[in-house]
Amino acid sequence: MKNRFIKKPNKQKKKRQVIPLRLNILFFVIFILFSALILRLGVVQIVQGETYKRQLEETDDVSVTKNVPRGVIYDRNYNLLVGNSAVKSITYARSEKTPPSEMISVAKKLDKLITVTPDTKLTERDLQDYWILTHEKASLARLTKAEKNLDGAKAYKKQVENVTKADLDSLSDEDKRIATIYKKMTAGYALSQVAIKSKDVTDEEIAKVSENLESLPGVDTTTDWNRFYTYDETLRSILGSVSTEKQGIPSDKVDYYLAQGYSRNDRVGRSYLEAQYESVLAGQKSKSNSVLDSNGNIVETVEKYEGSKGKDLVLSVDVEFQKKVEEILKNNMQIGKASGGSDLFDRAFAVAMDPYTGQVLALAGQKINDKGEYEDYSLGNFTTAYNMGSAVKGATVLAGIMSDAITENTVFVDQPIVFKGTRPKSSWFNRNGERSLSLNPVGALEISSNSYMYQTAMKMAGAKYVYNGPFRASPETFDKMRYYYNQFGLGVKTGIDLPGEQVGFKGDDKTVGKILDFAIGQYDSYTPLQLAQYGATIANGGYRIQPTMLKEIRDPSTNGDTVGKVATEQEPKVLNQIGVPSSAIKEVQEGFYAVTHGGNGTGKGYFGDLPVSVAGKTGTAQAFYDGPKKESAMAGVWNTTFVGYAPAEKPEISIAVVVPWGYRDNGSSDPKINMKISAQIFKAYFDLKEERAKAGKDTSKVDQPINNKTAAAAAQTKLND
């Protein structure tokens, strides 16, 4: 019975004692973890703080730039001459520390994503480098112990020498494709983009590469551009060219372009207008700041400036008129080539400009190559020089007036000039003195009197003419005459906005009698553009205006249908004023008018069909051939020229035509193509003006449309095909 009263244990009490024990264990674990964290933070901050700080300071903050589309080029009537054709492109940019092994890895991945044809220009060295990179262990194993101890460059040279022909023969087509990609990747400079593939890139290739960019460090998909030319060869030599990525910036201008922020493989204008206006056309490249770690890997990239397309050039040239002038040259060159003694004749030039603004309306040149084909040679207008003959006699008259050798009313009797021991020098119409006319400046210009110019030059030289006597004059007279000729642009740079302009050549025979030849344009040589500037100076009343190919600069088009807003307008630049009274200029202008309208005018009968009156001066120069046919060097030839303007009363166009080496000095007859070309150029200009007036064409609109979109689109399609 006692057992009934035995006291049972208190189980609830024991359970309450277990909970505090577990909590204590949990708190202890948390304490340990916090202690470890605090200890670790202490180690990082105190013990390793300087190390991490140094690593942070080793990161680089660099600027990465990307090219933007180049500005386009229009003619004065807003016809697109040079445009950009967008092309898909796959590019690569390496850091300064990207190892070759990583580049090879990327190249292998790209080969699986894009179609690349092995480069036929892969050199043996390219393949040797590729073999070494892809067979690193085998290549190192071939080195002797001593070779392995050489410095890096010497050791690698030994590795290259150890690559056998069998090694290279073992490379598959796949290897050669990868080597091609790798070669393109190494062509660029650090942090500058190079095109891996920019031709025939498909949408599928763009998609594949874009999807795998994370595994392709340095690779990007973008849009590149190529230049297209709407009018093929028209003005082609003047428009210039743009370098490829492979060509990069010209070697002779590396320092200049690098100082301007360019990369070595940037595409830049290489010649003429593209080079002259590089700073306008290039635009502003986009800029991004990239943070690189100590291994050269990009940590972060932030775009700072999205870039802006280059501004557009509006040229002073009228492309429709230019094309007509080129055809006029070709057609008349055919006539000239069909004439006798024309075997050395291979070129002709024509310049048309506004005499008051200096804007060049047409700058045409044609040359016949060895195959008998016509080539654009517009640049020959300012890079080649010729004796211009009597076309410069207006400058001779005004030089005589400026030097006080003659006056506006001076009269000389045209007569053969004979010095002791020399052949007579005479006018073409008065070889033996049968037409000894009394001439003033107007009459002398009308009939193109050589004798009048000879006597003017003698007065400038301070020489007194005595029949069959000696000719005594200071050789300094050459410099004196050049000083006055220079006032018209003859013998000095015209200042045109194109690189490579020549000044012509000075005669090197210092025989004082050559002063007389100087006076009739048969001693010093001048460029066709210099002749045009001289003619414009007469036309506008005595102001030498700097010729320009630029009408205005415009902002880029925003919609592709109209040109952008005007950014800069080209203002006329007066280089100098001729130091004579306006009455003296008018005297020469009257002489030029008499050339084309007078009863004895050397240019009469060529301009009668025109709706306006023309004034000008013809020229024929006996010269010596110095062209490409070296076997005929110094053969006697004739150059024919013309300089003039219209309307004679208030000129709006001034032209110069030069036909060098037109026919041999062997009794061949002059086909007068200089005059035919000149008359047809004036006619083409005024016919176009009338047609446009009837059509109501207006090129002064605020939202000026691009006038030749259809032709430009066709040229772009042709390029892409």
ABEGO torsion letter per residue (X at the ends): XAAAABBBBBAAAAAAAAAAAAAAAAAAAAAAAAAAAAAAAAAAAAAAAAAAAAAAAABBBBBBBBBBBBBBBBBAAGBBABBBBBBBBBBBBBBAABBAAAAAAAAAAAAAABBBBBBAABBAAAAAAAAAAABAAAAAAABBAAAAABBAAAAAAAAAAABBAAAAAABBAAAAAAAAAAAAAAABBBGBBBBABABGBBAAAAAAAAAAAAABBGBBBBBBBBBBBAAEABGAAAAEBBBBAAAEBBAAAAAAAAAAGBBAABBBBABEAAAAAAAAAAEBBBBBBBBBBAAGBBABBBBABAEBBBBBBBBABBAAAAAAAAAAAAAAAAAAAABBGAAABABBBBBBBBAAAGBBABBBBBBBBAAGBBBBAAAAAAABBBBAEAAAAAAAAAAAAAAGABBAABBBBBBBBBBBGBBBBBBAABAAGABBBBBBAAAAAAAGBAAAAAAAAAAAAGBBBBBGBBBBBBAAAAAAAAAAAAAAGBGBBAGBBBBGBBAEBBBABABAAAAAAAAAGAABBBBAAAAAAAAAAAAAGGBBBBBBABABBBBBBAAGABBBBBABBBBBBBABBBBBBAAAAAAAAAAAAAAAABAABAABGAAAABABBBBEBBBBBBBBBABABAAABGBBBBBBBBBBBOBAABBABBBBBBBBGABBBAGBBBAGAAAAAAAAAAAAAAAAAAAAAAAGBBAABABBBBAAAAAAAAAAAAAAX
